[in-house]
Amino acid sequence: MAVSISTIIVWIVVGILAGTLAGMAIKRKKQGFGWMYNLLLGMAGAVIGGFLFNLLNIDFGLSTISISLRDLVSAFVGALLVLAAIHLVRRRSAKKNETTLR
């Protein structure tokens, strides 16, 4: 698969949008987690969400938009899953530290 500069720019834009939306949904703040973390979160979410949507054959018929709304929705869902995984890992490590201190 050949990746062009325009494709990378679309990935960055979709990543920023999805990460910011996920950050706003979780933190309930306009800035979310900050632009860099939002971008990384959105990019990870785009990969995970895109993989899951393709695997489960989920298609809302939104693929005709240049920056596909399907890609944004799948990246948003993926970003929420990344946040849930981070939350679980932090919670689990906090419990381990708590039992170690006793």
Kinemage of the C-alpha trace (Angstrom):
@kinemage 1
@onewidth
@group {chain A} dominant
@subgroup {mainchain}
@vectorlist {calphas} color= white
{ca met a 1} P 0.000 0.000 0.000
{ca ala a 2} L 1.498 3.309 -1.113
{ca val a 3} L 1.126 6.080 1.444
{ca ser a 4} L 1.115 9.622 0.110
{ca ile a 5} L 1.651 12.883 1.956
{ca ser a 6} L -2.054 13.682 1.604
{ca thr a 7} L -2.957 10.353 3.229
{ca ile a 8} L -0.671 11.104 6.173
{ca ile a 9} L -2.210 14.581 6.525
{ca val a 10} L -5.702 13.037 6.554
{ca trp a 11} L -4.578 10.561 9.242
{ca ile a 12} L -3.218 13.435 11.360
{ca val a 13} L -6.407 15.500 10.964
{ca val a 14} L -8.634 12.521 11.756
{ca gly a 15} L -6.369 11.609 14.684
{ca ile a 16} L -6.541 15.104 16.162
{ca leu a 17} L -10.319 15.253 15.748
{ca ala a 18} L -10.943 11.791 17.190
{ca gly a 19} L -8.484 12.242 20.058
{ca thr a 20} L -9.914 15.637 20.958
{ca leu a 21} L -13.477 14.311 20.881
{ca ala a 22} L -12.499 11.337 23.050
{ca gly a 23} L -10.585 13.592 25.454
{ca met a 24} L -13.536 15.973 25.688
{ca ala a 25} L -15.920 13.072 26.281
{ca ile a 26} L -13.801 11.639 29.089
{ca lys a 27} L -12.394 14.759 30.783
{ca arg a 28} L -15.358 17.036 30.037
{ca lys a 29} L -12.932 19.855 29.213
{ca lys a 30} L -12.713 21.745 25.931
{ca gln a 31} L -9.004 20.998 25.417
{ca gly a 32} L -9.254 17.293 26.265
{ca phe a 33} L -5.800 16.008 27.237
{ca gly a 34} L -3.767 18.557 25.246
{ca trp a 35} L -3.010 18.596 21.528
{ca met a 36} L -0.100 16.116 21.500
{ca tyr a 37} L -1.812 13.519 23.685
{ca asn a 38} L -5.050 14.037 21.727
{ca leu a 39} L -3.150 13.410 18.474
{ca leu a 40} L -1.468 10.256 19.783
{ca leu a 41} L -4.717 9.038 21.285
{ca gly a 42} L -6.573 9.695 18.049
{ca met a 43} L -3.933 7.957 15.930
{ca ala a 44} L -3.977 4.891 18.190
{ca gly a 45} L -7.765 5.015 18.196
{ca ala a 46} L -7.839 5.242 14.391
{ca val a 47} L -5.728 2.100 14.082
{ca ile a 48} L -7.722 0.133 16.667
{ca gly a 49} L -11.125 1.438 15.571
{ca gly a 50} L -10.353 0.948 11.874
{ca phe a 51} L -9.209 -2.611 12.536
{ca leu a 52} L -12.313 -3.426 14.601
{ca phe a 53} L -14.731 -1.819 12.138
{ca asn a 54} L -13.130 -3.748 9.252
{ca leu a 55} L -13.059 -6.985 11.262
{ca leu a 56} L -16.715 -6.656 12.277
{ca asn a 57} L -17.688 -5.360 8.817
{ca ile a 58} L -19.263 -2.207 10.288
{ca asp a 59} L -20.107 0.339 7.606
{ca phe a 60} L -22.459 3.255 8.117
{ca gly a 61} L -22.400 4.161 4.427
{ca leu a 62} L -20.355 7.271 5.238
{ca ser a 63} L -17.249 6.430 3.174
{ca thr a 64} L -17.996 8.911 0.371
{ca ile a 65} L -16.808 11.945 2.369
{ca ser a 66} L -13.174 12.946 1.617
{ca ile a 67} L -12.134 12.742 5.249
{ca ser a 68} L -14.376 9.803 5.827
{ca leu a 69} L -16.846 10.188 8.643
{ca arg a 70} L -16.562 6.415 9.035
{ca asp a 71} L -12.861 6.869 9.747
{ca leu a 72} L -13.574 9.583 12.302
{ca val a 73} L -16.236 7.493 14.056
{ca ser a 74} L -14.032 4.403 14.101
{ca ala a 75} L -11.067 6.465 15.367
{ca phe a 76} L -13.259 7.960 18.102
{ca val a 77} L -14.452 4.510 19.197
{ca gly a 78} L -10.891 3.219 19.074
{ca ala a 79} L -9.656 6.200 21.130
{ca leu a 80} L -12.299 5.464 23.769
{ca leu a 81} L -11.082 1.849 23.853
{ca val a 82} L -7.483 3.041 24.276
{ca leu a 83} L -8.566 5.265 27.176
{ca ala a 84} L -10.442 2.362 28.761
{ca ala a 85} L -7.353 0.149 28.454
{ca ile a 86} L -5.123 2.845 29.988
{ca his a 87} L -7.607 3.256 32.832
{ca leu a 88} L -7.654 -0.494 33.508
{ca val a 89} L -3.851 -0.757 33.469
{ca arg a 90} L -3.476 2.202 35.834
{ca arg a 91} L -6.151 0.815 38.132
{ca arg a 92} L -4.529 -2.600 38.185
{ca ser a 93} L -1.059 -1.171 38.879
{ca ala a 94} L -2.479 1.029 41.650
{ca lys a 95} L -3.996 -2.052 43.303
{ca lys a 96} L -0.649 -3.876 43.046
{ca asn a 97} L 1.133 -0.936 44.676
{ca glu a 98} L -1.494 -0.807 47.385
{ca thr a 99} L -1.051 -4.494 48.263
{ca thr a 100} L 2.747 -4.176 48.141
{ca leu a 101} L 2.683 -1.361 50.687
{ca arg a 102} L 0.743 -3.447 53.199
